[in-house]
Amino acid sequence: MATKAVFGGEGNGGMLFPEFQHCRDGLMSAVMMMSLVKGSGKPLSKLASELPKYPLRRWKTQCDTASIPKVLETLQKEFQDGKMVDGLLVEEKDHWVLFRPSGTEPIIRLTLEAMSAGKMDSLFAKYRKMLTGAISSSKK
């Protein structure tokens, strides 16, 4: 999903503003937020309410660290257009999914974001089943 984003954010709340620096900076985030509020003339609550809302669901499961490359390879065969970034990223027209191994634990995380809640349950079940299947086949 191509965007013209001027900053990046992490799920843990970290914000990055590449125009200024390539690391997280809480003070920079606060300054940028104050600038946005001042420039718009709207309260922060109003600005936040105007942002689009996309359902997001996460799940993690155990996976032997040595099996992770094989699991990702198995999943990549299912998604010819998938990109290896910090794991396998699959972008569809109405959702994206990321299968990402932890760097510190023997787990793989599944993150799914959709444009609407309508198909979230079925999509999540589909991708969760694919991931558990890939983990099971890596043990054989």
Buried (B, 14 or more C-beta within 10 A) or exposed (E): EEEEEEEEEEEEEEBBBEEEEEEBBEEBBEEBEEEEBEEEEBEEEEEEEEEEEEBEBEBBEEBEEEBBEBBBEBBBEEBEEBEEEEBBBBBEEEBBBBBBBBEEEEBBBBBBBBBEEEBBEEBBEEBBEBBBBBBEEBEE
